[in-house]
Amino acid sequence: SAYRKFYPQYDAIIKRLYIHYPESKDVAILYAQHLIASGDIEQALRLCKQFINPQKPLLEDYTRVIEIENHLGHIDSVRHYTDLALRAFPHNTDLLHMRGALAMQRKEYNQAVELYNEALKHADNDTLRSKLWGAIGDVEHQRKEMKRCYKAYDKALRFFADNSMVLNNYAYFLALDNRNLERALTMITRALALAKNNSTYLDTMAWVLYRLGRYAEAKKY
């Protein structure tokens, strides 16, 4: 790439800018992006953290740090900065969704559903509503509340019928339960039409076909 080809020149220019304009946020962010591209992600993170200011919060400052912490796998830090961001932006659906996913990961299922429901109150489009109802369905599956799981998936698909992840999960769980297999086949067929080479969806198709007794087709998938 051009960046790799001219890396020494970029490196010299950006470092010179940072030395001469250490108080400039734009320069510091440019330097942080350069550090990330160079592989020095930890230093970039330290640089970005200096802009977190609860007295004058900016969503992009929190988002930048959260994304880097998430990339590094620092789940506790992701949770910490997401909580800080939510104090400043309590109705932000992306933050609420992320915080719900973190709660689910820690098996805090009640809190996860509460966060997703709070995000639903502020969702401004049907695609997002579908995504959130799908997430609620996933939580209910983890709690082994399959009636609630399927009900949530039904709501997700009413908001957005081509939510491929919900179509796949719904079909897979129906196959595991060995019920409504024709409906499961319709859903996973649609999911694969939306994402032909998705290995997870191919696996689900194999499961559904296996349950239907169509073993040769299942083996192919």
C-alpha positions in Angstrom: 0.0 0.0 0.0 1.0 3.6 -0.3 1.1 4.0 3.4 3.6 1.1 3.8 5.6 2.3 0.8 6.1 5.8 2.2 6.0 4.9 5.9 9.3 6.6 6.8 8.1 9.9 5.3 4.7 9.7 7.0 6.3 8.8 10.3 8.7 11.7 10.2 6.0 14.2 9.2 3.5 13.1 11.8 6.0 13.0 14.6 7.2 16.5 13.7 3.7 17.7 13.8 3.1 16.2 17.2 6.3 17.7 18.6 5.4 21.2 17.3 1.7 21.0 18.2 1.4 18.8 21.3 -1.8 20.6 22.4 -3.7 20.1 19.1 -6.3 17.4 19.4 -6.5 16.9 15.7 -2.7 16.3 15.5 -2.8 13.9 18.5 -5.6 11.9 16.9 -3.7 11.8 13.6 -0.7 10.6 15.6 -2.8 7.9 17.4 -4.1 6.6 14.0 -0.5 6.5 12.8 0.5 4.5 15.9 -2.3 2.0 15.3 -1.2 1.5 11.7 2.3 1.0 13.0 1.2 -1.6 15.5 1.8 0.4 18.6 -1.8 0.2 19.7 -1.1 0.5 23.5 0.6 3.9 23.0 -2.3 5.0 20.8 -4.7 4.0 23.5 -2.8 6.1 26.1 -2.9 9.0 23.8 -6.6 8.8 23.1 -7.5 8.4 26.8 -6.2 11.8 27.6 -9.1 13.3 25.7 -11.7 11.7 28.0 -13.3 14.5 29.9 -16.5 13.8 31.9 -16.9 17.6 32.4 -17.0 18.2 28.6 -17.9 14.8 27.2 -17.7 14.1 23.5 -19.1 10.8 22.2 -16.3 10.3 19.6 -13.7 10.5 22.4 -15.4 7.6 24.3 -16.1 5.6 21.1 -12.4 5.8 20.0 -11.2 4.5 23.3 -13.9 1.8 23.5 -13.0 0.5 20.0 -9.3 0.2 20.8 -10.0 -1.5 24.2 -12.3 -3.9 22.5 -9.7 -4.6 19.8 -7.2 -5.4 22.5 -9.7 -7.7 24.3 -9.7 -5.6 27.4 -13.3 -6.4 28.3 -13.3 -4.8 31.8 -12.0 -1.6 30.3 -14.6 -1.7 27.6 -17.2 -2.0 30.3 -15.7 0.8 32.3 -15.6 3.3 29.4 -19.0 2.3 28.1 -20.4 3.0 31.6 -18.7 6.4 31.6 -20.0 7.2 28.2 -23.6 6.2 29.2 -23.5 8.6 32.1 -23.0 11.4 29.5 -25.1 9.9 26.7 -27.8 7.7 28.5 -30.0 7.4 25.4 -27.3 6.4 22.9 -28.5 3.1 21.3 -25.0 2.0 20.2 -23.7 2.3 23.8 -26.8 0.6 25.3 -26.5 -2.2 22.8 -22.8 -2.7 23.5 -23.4 -2.6 27.3 -26.1 -5.2 26.9 -23.8 -7.5 25.0 -21.2 -7.1 27.7 -23.8 -8.0 30.4 -24.9 -11.0 28.4 -21.2 -12.1 28.1 -21.0 -12.0 31.9 -24.3 -13.9 32.1 -26.0 -10.9 33.7 -29.1 -11.7 31.6 -31.7 -9.6 33.4 -29.5 -6.5 33.1 -28.8 -7.3 29.4 -32.6 -7.4 28.6 -33.1 -4.2 30.6 -30.4 -2.5 28.5 -31.8 -3.8 25.2 -35.3 -2.6 26.2 -33.9 0.8 27.1 -32.2 0.9 23.7 -35.6 0.0 22.0 -37.2 3.1 23.6 -34.7 5.3 21.7 -34.3 3.3 18.5 -35.2 5.4 15.5 -35.4 2.8 12.7 -36.8 -0.7 12.2 -33.5 -2.2 11.3 -32.1 -1.3 14.7 -35.3 -2.5 16.4 -34.9 -5.8 14.7 -31.3 -6.0 15.8 -32.3 -5.3 19.4 -35.1 -7.8 19.5 -32.7 -10.4 18.0 -30.3 -9.7 20.8 -33.2 -10.2 23.4 -34.0 -13.5 21.7 -30.3 -14.5 22.1 -30.5 -13.7 25.8 -33.6 -15.7 26.2 -32.0 -18.7 24.5 -29.1 -18.5 26.9 -31.7 -18.5 29.7 -33.3 -21.6 28.0 -36.5 -19.7 27.8 -37.3 -20.8 24.2 -40.9 -19.5 24.0 -39.6 -16.1 24.9 -36.7 -16.5 22.5 -38.9 -17.4 19.5 -41.3 -14.6 20.4 -38.5 -12.1 20.4 -37.2 -13.4 17.1 -40.7 -13.1 15.6 -40.7 -9.4 16.6 -37.3 -9.0 15.1 -38.4 -10.4 11.8 -41.6 -8.3 11.8 -39.4 -5.2 12.0 -36.9 -6.4 9.4 -37.7 -9.7 7.6 -34.2 -9.9 6.1 -32.3 -9.9 9.4 -30.0 -12.8 8.4 -28.6 -13.4 11.8 -32.0 -13.8 13.4 -33.1 -16.0 10.4 -30.1 -18.3 11.0 -30.4 -18.5 14.8 -34.1 -19.1 14.6 -33.7 -21.9 12.1 -30.9 -23.4 14.0 -32.7 -23.5 17.3 -35.8 -24.9 15.6 -33.6 -27.7 14.2 -32.2 -28.4 17.6 -35.8 -28.6 19.0 -36.8 -30.7 15.9 -39.9 -28.6 15.3 -41.3 -26.4 12.5 -38.6 -27.7 10.2 -40.2 -26.5 7.0 -40.3 -23.0 8.4 -36.7 -23.4 9.6 -35.8 -24.4 6.0 -37.5 -21.4 4.6 -35.6 -19.1 7.0 -32.2 -20.5 6.5 -32.7 -20.6 2.7 -33.3 -16.8 2.9 -30.4 -16.3 5.2 -28.1 -18.0 2.7 -29.5 -16.0 -0.2 -28.4 -12.9 1.8 -25.0 -14.3 2.6 -24.1 -17.2 0.3 -20.7 -18.2 1.7 -21.4 -17.7 5.4 -20.1 -20.9 7.1 -22.3 -20.6 10.1 -25.4 -20.4 7.8 -24.2 -23.4 5.8 -23.9 -25.4 9.0 -27.4 -24.5 10.0 -28.7 -25.5 6.6 -27.0 -28.9 7.1 -28.7 -29.3 10.5 -32.1 -28.5 9.1 -31.8 -30.8 6.2 -30.5 -33.6 8.5 -33.5 -33.2 10.8 -35.8 -33.4 7.7 -34.1 -36.7 6.8 -32.5 -35.2 3.6 -29.1 -36.7 4.4 -27.4 -36.5 1.1 -28.2 -32.7 0.8 -27.2 -32.2 4.4 -23.8 -33.9 3.8 -23.3 -31.6 0.8 -23.8 -28.5 2.9 
